[in-house]
Amino acid sequence: AIPLLLQFAHFLHNLRPTVLPAFSVAWLDLLAHPSLLPSLLSSTSFWPAVEVLISDMMAFALVISQSTLWSTENPFYKAIVKIMLVTQHDFPDFFCLNHTSICNNIPLGCLQLRNIVLSSVPRGMILPDPYSLSLNVDQLPAVHSVPRVP
């Protein structure tokens, strides 16, 4: 039996904005609903479904970016930025583990979205102060560990 949240994610994928552009604003509103995205991201077993939904969102951003409607003042773009910022703040591990596939789907002109994904730091990791005069990169413990790449 497929959980209800996963079925709803598949439903949203089938009604993605590139398939049904007239439903794009409502689709984005459903995706950003406080009951859906945090619930999907709270379990790592649902992360592949969220990755598909984010790639659907970016596919439509690519369509819009190639049209004359594209600007940073576009309400659809602003909504995408808000969703990405909230996701990065609340679930940074999701972006850390899926950054390659998400960045591959972000349109080239959307540098702000790419920076949001790439600036994610795993929860619990404390970054050293880059302005410290005593910073020696070779002495950082993270330098000697091999990163996990999916």
C-alpha positions as CSV (number, residue, x, y, z in Angstrom):
1,A,0.0,0.0,0.0
2,I,1.3,3.4,-1.0
3,P,1.0,6.1,1.7
4,L,-1.4,8.9,1.1
5,L,1.3,11.5,1.0
6,L,3.2,9.6,-1.8
7,Q,0.0,9.2,-3.7
8,F,-0.6,13.0,-3.5
9,A,2.9,13.6,-4.7
10,H,2.3,11.3,-7.7
11,F,-0.9,13.2,-8.3
12,L,0.9,16.5,-8.3
13,H,3.5,15.1,-10.6
14,N,0.9,14.0,-13.1
15,L,-0.6,17.5,-13.0
16,R,2.8,19.3,-13.3
17,P,2.8,22.8,-14.8
18,T,4.5,21.7,-18.1
19,V,1.5,19.3,-18.7
20,L,-1.2,21.6,-17.5
21,P,0.0,25.2,-17.6
22,A,-3.4,26.7,-16.6
23,F,-3.1,24.9,-13.2
24,S,0.5,26.1,-12.5
25,V,-0.4,28.7,-9.8
26,A,-2.7,26.3,-8.0
27,W,-0.1,23.5,-8.4
28,L,2.6,25.7,-6.8
29,D,0.2,26.6,-4.0
30,L,-0.5,23.0,-3.3
31,L,3.1,22.1,-3.3
32,A,4.0,24.9,-0.9
33,H,1.1,24.0,1.5
34,P,2.4,23.7,5.0
35,S,0.9,20.3,5.4
36,L,2.4,18.7,2.3
37,L,6.1,19.7,1.7
38,P,7.2,19.5,5.4
39,S,5.4,16.1,5.8
40,L,7.1,14.7,2.6
41,L,10.5,16.0,3.7
42,S,10.3,14.7,7.2
43,S,10.9,11.2,6.0
44,T,13.8,10.4,3.8
45,S,11.8,7.7,2.1
46,F,9.7,10.4,0.5
47,W,12.7,12.5,-0.7
48,P,12.7,11.0,-4.2
49,A,9.1,12.1,-4.7
50,V,10.1,15.6,-3.5
51,E,13.0,15.6,-5.9
52,V,10.7,14.8,-8.8
53,L,8.3,17.6,-7.8
54,I,11.2,20.1,-7.5
55,S,12.4,19.1,-11.0
56,D,8.8,19.6,-12.3
57,M,8.8,23.1,-10.8
58,M,12.2,23.8,-12.4
59,A,11.0,22.5,-15.8
60,F,8.2,25.0,-15.8
61,A,10.7,27.7,-14.6
62,L,12.7,26.9,-17.7
63,V,9.6,27.3,-19.9
64,I,8.9,30.6,-18.3
65,S,12.5,31.8,-18.5
66,Q,12.5,31.3,-22.2
67,S,9.3,33.4,-22.6
68,T,8.9,37.2,-22.6
69,L,7.2,36.9,-19.1
70,W,10.4,36.1,-17.3
71,S,11.8,38.5,-14.8
72,T,12.7,38.3,-11.1
73,E,9.5,40.2,-10.5
74,N,7.4,37.3,-11.9
75,P,5.1,36.0,-9.1
76,F,5.9,32.4,-10.1
77,Y,9.6,32.9,-9.8
78,K,9.1,34.7,-6.4
79,A,7.1,31.7,-5.2
80,I,9.8,29.2,-6.4
81,V,12.4,31.2,-4.5
82,K,10.3,31.2,-1.3
83,I,9.7,27.5,-1.5
84,M,13.4,26.8,-2.1
85,L,14.4,29.1,0.8
86,V,12.0,27.6,3.3
87,T,13.1,24.1,2.2
88,Q,16.7,25.0,2.6
89,H,16.1,26.5,6.0
90,D,14.0,23.7,7.4
91,F,15.5,20.7,5.6
92,P,19.1,21.5,4.5
93,D,20.1,17.8,4.4
94,F,17.7,17.3,1.5
95,F,19.6,19.8,-0.7
96,C,22.9,18.5,0.5
97,L,22.2,15.0,-0.6
98,N,20.3,15.9,-3.8
99,H,22.2,19.0,-5.0
100,T,23.5,17.5,-8.2
101,S,20.2,16.5,-9.7
102,I,18.4,19.6,-8.4
103,C,21.1,22.0,-9.8
104,N,21.0,20.1,-13.1
105,N,17.3,21.0,-13.4
106,I,17.6,24.7,-12.5
107,P,17.6,27.0,-15.5
108,L,21.0,28.6,-16.3
109,G,19.7,32.1,-15.7
110,C,18.4,31.4,-12.2
111,L,21.5,31.9,-10.2
112,Q,19.7,32.8,-7.1
113,L,18.0,29.3,-7.0
114,R,21.3,27.6,-7.7
115,N,23.0,29.6,-4.9
116,I,20.2,28.6,-2.5
117,V,20.8,24.9,-3.2
118,L,24.6,25.1,-3.1
119,S,24.7,27.1,0.1
120,S,23.0,24.4,2.1
121,V,25.0,23.1,5.0
122,P,24.0,19.8,6.8
123,R,22.2,20.2,10.0
124,G,24.6,20.1,12.9
125,M,27.7,21.1,10.9
126,I,29.4,24.3,12.2
127,L,31.3,26.1,9.6
128,P,34.6,27.8,10.5
129,D,34.8,31.6,10.3
130,P,36.3,32.3,6.8
131,Y,37.6,35.7,8.1
132,S,39.6,34.2,10.9
133,L,43.3,34.9,10.6
134,S,44.2,31.6,12.2
135,L,42.1,29.5,9.7
136,N,44.2,26.7,8.2
137,V,42.2,24.6,5.8
138,D,44.5,21.6,6.2
139,Q,43.6,21.3,9.9
140,L,39.8,21.2,9.3
141,P,38.5,17.7,10.1
142,A,36.1,17.7,7.1
143,V,39.0,18.0,4.6
144,H,40.0,14.4,5.3
145,S,36.6,12.8,5.0
146,V,35.3,11.7,1.6
147,P,32.0,13.4,0.7
148,R,28.9,11.3,0.0
149,V,27.8,11.7,-3.6
150,P,24.6,9.9,-4.7
